[in-house]
Structure formats: structure tokens, C-alpha cells
Amino acid sequence: MEKVRRILVHLSKDKGVPQCARFVQSITGHFAGSCPEDDHVKVSCSLENNRFIIENGNLTQLRRAQFCPFKYLTETEAGSLPDEILNRGVDVGVAILLQSSDQKVLLTRRAASLRIFPSVWVPPDYCFSGGHVELDETLLDAGLRELKEETGLELDPNDVASQLLGLWESVYPPMLSRGPPKRHHIVTYMLLHCSLSHLQLQASLKPEPAEVSGCLWVDTNLVKAIVAAVDGEEEDPGPIPTNTAQSVSVMEVSPTGELSESAMPASVLCNRAPAHGEDVERVSTGTKFALELWLKTLESQG
């Protein structure tokens, strides 16, 4: 069967015919209406005929970082981008937030050798790994496939409960101070409820070392500390609360795929994206958004 190598974002306003989004176009700003500086809007989305369509609606949260390059990119800067960048459109990514039965979520550290977001903690995702959504494949199927490829965890879609958490407008580099944009994605964050505990799931972990250098499970207390360290804000969130573990257990992945347990300061996960210079090991800004939405789902469940 022929495969669609890239599913692109298409935009529709007021029931208009969906149009392919331009690479330099801010998707969030497009739906912000009279407030183009807003970083958070509500939309509806669907995957139809191998097009990811975003339109006016009130069902799904779409957010971007306050330092998103497409908020500040001038027409001159946009016009100076290479044609192969300008003409590539906006890609679609899928990230799986896997929740164990004991309410922990799996995060993976991207390998240091990767060109894009090296050593950054994210949920298992394919949006920067060269993956694709196959013809007639759902976003959930694509996410489960990548979950298996990156972590070795094979879950049957009939055995998990899933829900769309939200959409994140992701750009690399994440801010103009680090160079002009080279990648532009809408990341679809999906929450999967699994009936197995994190220890049962961890026993089946077989990460792909070319993609993943570490795995860890975060609980709600640690997630609250992570999302409190808002990227782009200068105010110090303060020390990690005393009711939160000051170190976390990480499964380090060797170049040959072997796992070994080590301890890492929890403060590493609370690092913020630096405005200048080299990036640091941290939880990605989009992942913080998804984790914040995850906490809200737990609160709504009472």
C-alpha cells in the first residue's frame, strides 16, 4: 500500500474550504482573531483524507510558547528562508502521554546525538523522528506504533482508553535567538489510560537507543513542580516542594540498548528553556503544556 510520508496541516475558518497552512504562518495566531498575540485558542480538529484539518471550534486547546518564533518573525526574515523550508508546510506530530494504573506518566529523554531537541524530555512521539501516518491510519494507531518503536511497549488499541488532550504549535529552533525556524509542527497530544502499573510496563521497556537515552515515570507531585517552571517567565518558581521527591529514578539506555537504573536530581526536570546559548536538559515546553492538561483531567475526575 502506498504510504503518505507527511500529513500536513490544513486550516479552515467559518466552514471555508481547508487550505494548506504555510510554513511561516502562525497557526495559533490564525485563530486568535482580533488578538493575534494570544498564545492560547480553542479549535476543532480532524484527520480527513490524509489532511489534518484545524477549524474554528471550542473543543480542543491549541497553544504555542510565548516566545514562538512565528510571533516575531518579520516579512524580511521569512522571505530569506530557503525555498525547501518555505515550501514544506506545517507537519503533524503525535505524542502519547501514557498513564499507568497507579497514575504515573512515562517520559523519555531524546538521544544526545539527535539534531533536533537533543537530551530533552518528552512523551514518546514521532513528530521529530521521521515517522509518518499511513493511509487510513488514525492518529492513535500512529502514536501506538511509535510508542512500540521507541520504547518497545506494544499496546492493543482495544485495551486502552484514549482521549485527545490538546494541540501544541512546535517550532525548532524554539526561539529566534537560536536561529531561523527549520521545523514547524502541530503536535497532537493523546492521553492513554493503561490498566497496567508503571512497574509492569517498565518490565517490558526496550527503548531504541538511537532515539531514547533515558526513561522515567513522573507522578502528580513532580508534574506540578515541572509545570510551575514556566518557560519564558523570569519569576523564579522557587525550590521543589518538600512533598516532592528531590531525586528521581531514571532508566539510562546504553548505546546497545541495555537499561541501568540511576538517580537524577528532580531539579533537572524543572529547568527552563534558556533564551540564549546552548539548550539544557529539561522537559520540553510543549510537554509541560500536555502535563498541565493531564493534571486538569485528574482534577475533573475528582
Order of alpha helices (4+ residues) and beta strands (2+ residues): beta-beta-alpha-beta-beta-beta-alpha-alpha-alpha-beta-beta-beta-alpha-beta-beta-alpha-beta-alpha-beta-beta-beta-alpha
